[in-house]
Amino acid sequence: ARQQMETEAVGETLVSSTWVYARRILAVYAALTAAAVAAIWLASGDAFGALGHALAAVSTGGFSSFDASLGHWGGGPAAVVLSFALLGAVALPLYHRAWHAGLWRAPLTRARDAELRLLLAATALTTLLLWLWMPAGAGVGDALLLAMSAQSTTGFALAPLATLDDASKLTLSAAM
């Protein structure tokens, strides 16, 4: 992770470079969390729920303040929460590098990152497998949200996992 930050200063001490790294990561985490709170609040209309779920999503903790997890809100707000959970699963130094690369080069910076490509490929593969094995009536969107939850390791759910077949449960376990 330290190599991803690409410290420019020559002769930095370990302490000063650690402080620089920590400040950069904190700034990225704070910005991502603030964006998550705002987006979830707009999608759900619940300020307290938005704060709790944003903190759990970006940190990939996956704790919900509702017994039904994200099933309490349904598809729209759940998709926003899980999108931020997936964004939280991306290495935070990548955001710093992309920001400093500039608006036009940022997508290229992200596309070169092997971890990000692997995360997206694993999410796509998990989505495909879940969609093939999930019960009738479950769409690609349901499979994608479950795959995003598994790949981000949050464990948020829209419905009780007991309703899934054994192949889907195995896929989710392997994806986490």
C-alpha positions as CSV (number, residue, x, y, z in Angstrom):
1,A,0.0,0.0,0.0
2,R,2.9,2.4,0.8
3,Q,4.2,2.0,-2.8
4,Q,0.8,3.1,-4.1
5,M,1.1,6.4,-2.4
6,E,4.3,7.3,-4.3
7,T,5.9,9.6,-1.9
8,E,7.8,12.2,-3.8
9,A,10.1,13.6,-1.1
10,V,13.6,12.3,-1.0
11,G,15.1,11.8,2.4
12,E,11.8,11.5,4.2
13,T,12.0,9.8,7.6
14,L,9.8,6.8,8.4
15,V,7.8,9.0,10.8
16,S,7.2,11.8,8.4
17,S,6.3,9.6,5.5
18,T,3.9,7.6,7.8
19,W,2.2,10.9,8.8
20,V,1.9,11.9,5.2
21,Y,0.4,8.5,4.3
22,A,-2.0,8.6,7.2
23,R,-3.2,12.1,6.4
24,R,-3.8,11.1,2.8
25,I,-5.7,7.9,3.7
26,L,-7.8,9.8,6.3
27,A,-8.8,12.4,3.8
28,V,-9.9,9.8,1.3
29,Y,-11.8,7.8,3.9
30,A,-13.5,11.0,5.2
31,A,-14.5,12.1,1.7
32,L,-15.8,8.6,0.8
33,T,-17.7,8.4,4.1
34,A,-19.3,11.9,3.7
35,A,-20.4,11.1,0.2
36,A,-21.8,7.8,1.4
37,V,-23.8,9.5,4.2
38,A,-25.2,12.0,1.7
39,A,-26.1,9.5,-0.9
40,I,-27.7,7.0,1.4
41,W,-29.6,9.8,3.2
42,L,-31.0,11.0,-0.2
43,A,-31.9,7.4,-1.2
44,S,-33.5,6.4,2.1
45,G,-34.7,9.6,3.8
46,D,-33.3,8.3,7.1
47,A,-30.4,10.4,8.4
48,F,-29.5,8.1,11.4
49,G,-29.7,5.0,9.2
50,A,-27.7,6.7,6.6
51,L,-24.9,7.5,9.0
52,G,-24.7,4.1,10.5
53,H,-24.9,2.2,7.2
54,A,-22.4,4.6,5.6
55,L,-19.8,4.0,8.4
56,A,-20.4,0.2,8.1
57,A,-20.3,0.2,4.3
58,V,-17.1,2.2,3.7
59,S,-15.2,0.4,6.5
60,T,-16.7,-2.8,5.1
61,G,-17.9,-3.8,8.6
62,G,-21.4,-4.6,7.4
63,F,-23.3,-3.9,10.6
64,S,-26.9,-2.9,10.1
65,S,-29.2,-1.1,12.6
66,F,-32.1,-3.1,11.2
67,D,-33.1,-6.7,11.9
68,A,-33.8,-7.2,8.2
69,S,-30.4,-5.7,7.3
70,L,-30.7,-3.8,3.9
71,G,-34.0,-5.6,3.3
72,H,-35.6,-3.0,5.6
73,W,-35.1,-0.3,2.8
74,G,-35.4,-2.4,-0.3
75,G,-33.6,-2.2,-3.6
76,G,-32.8,1.5,-4.2
77,P,-31.1,2.5,-0.9
78,A,-29.6,-1.0,-0.6
79,A,-27.9,-0.5,-4.0
80,V,-26.5,2.8,-2.8
81,V,-25.2,1.2,0.4
82,L,-23.6,-1.7,-1.4
83,S,-22.1,0.5,-4.0
84,F,-20.3,2.4,-1.3
85,A,-19.3,-0.9,0.3
86,L,-17.7,-2.0,-2.9
87,L,-16.0,1.5,-3.2
88,G,-14.7,0.9,0.4
89,A,-13.2,-2.4,-0.7
90,V,-11.0,-0.6,-3.2
91,A,-7.5,0.2,-1.9
92,L,-7.8,3.8,-0.5
93,P,-4.4,4.9,-1.9
94,L,-5.8,4.3,-5.4
95,Y,-8.3,7.2,-4.9
96,H,-5.5,9.5,-3.9
97,R,-3.5,8.6,-6.9
98,A,-6.5,9.0,-9.2
99,W,-7.3,12.4,-7.7
100,H,-3.8,13.7,-8.3
101,A,-3.7,12.2,-11.8
102,G,-6.3,14.6,-12.9
103,L,-9.8,14.4,-14.3
104,W,-8.8,13.0,-17.7
105,R,-6.1,10.6,-16.5
106,A,-7.9,9.2,-13.4
107,P,-9.9,6.5,-15.3
108,L,-6.6,5.3,-16.8
109,T,-5.0,5.3,-13.4
110,R,-7.8,3.1,-12.0
111,A,-7.8,0.8,-15.0
112,R,-4.1,0.0,-14.5
113,D,-4.7,-1.2,-10.9
114,A,-4.6,-5.0,-10.8
115,E,-6.4,-5.2,-7.5
116,L,-9.3,-3.2,-8.8
117,R,-9.6,-5.2,-12.0
118,L,-9.6,-8.4,-9.9
119,L,-12.2,-7.1,-7.6
120,L,-14.5,-6.1,-10.5
121,A,-13.9,-9.5,-12.3
122,A,-14.6,-11.4,-9.1
123,T,-17.8,-9.4,-8.6
124,A,-18.9,-10.1,-12.1
125,L,-18.2,-13.8,-11.8
126,T,-20.0,-14.1,-8.5
127,T,-22.9,-12.2,-9.9
128,L,-23.1,-14.6,-12.9
129,L,-22.9,-17.7,-10.7
130,L,-25.5,-16.4,-8.2
131,W,-27.9,-15.4,-11.0
132,L,-27.6,-18.9,-12.5
133,W,-28.3,-20.6,-9.2
134,M,-30.7,-18.3,-7.4
135,P,-34.4,-19.2,-7.1
136,A,-36.8,-18.3,-9.9
137,G,-37.9,-14.7,-9.7
138,A,-34.6,-13.4,-8.5
139,G,-33.1,-11.1,-11.1
140,V,-29.6,-10.1,-12.1
141,G,-29.9,-7.1,-9.8
142,D,-30.5,-9.3,-6.7
143,A,-27.5,-11.4,-7.7
144,L,-25.3,-8.3,-8.2
145,L,-26.2,-6.8,-4.8
146,L,-25.4,-10.1,-3.1
147,A,-22.1,-10.4,-5.0
148,M,-21.2,-6.8,-4.1
149,S,-21.9,-7.7,-0.4
150,A,-19.8,-10.8,-0.6
151,Q,-16.9,-9.2,-2.5
152,S,-16.8,-6.2,-0.1
153,T,-17.0,-8.7,2.8
154,T,-19.7,-6.5,4.4
155,G,-22.3,-9.4,4.5
156,F,-25.3,-7.0,4.1
157,A,-28.3,-8.9,2.9
158,L,-31.6,-8.0,1.3
159,A,-33.4,-11.3,2.2
160,P,-32.7,-14.2,4.6
161,L,-29.8,-16.2,3.2
162,A,-31.5,-19.4,4.4
163,T,-33.8,-19.1,1.3
164,L,-30.8,-19.6,-1.1
165,D,-29.9,-23.0,-2.4
166,D,-26.7,-24.7,-1.4
167,A,-24.8,-23.7,-4.6
168,S,-25.6,-20.0,-4.0
169,K,-24.5,-20.3,-0.3
170,L,-21.2,-21.9,-1.4
171,T,-20.6,-19.2,-4.0
172,L,-21.2,-16.5,-1.4
173,S,-18.8,-18.2,1.1
174,A,-16.1,-18.6,-1.5
175,A,-16.5,-15.0,-2.6
176,M,-16.0,-13.6,0.9
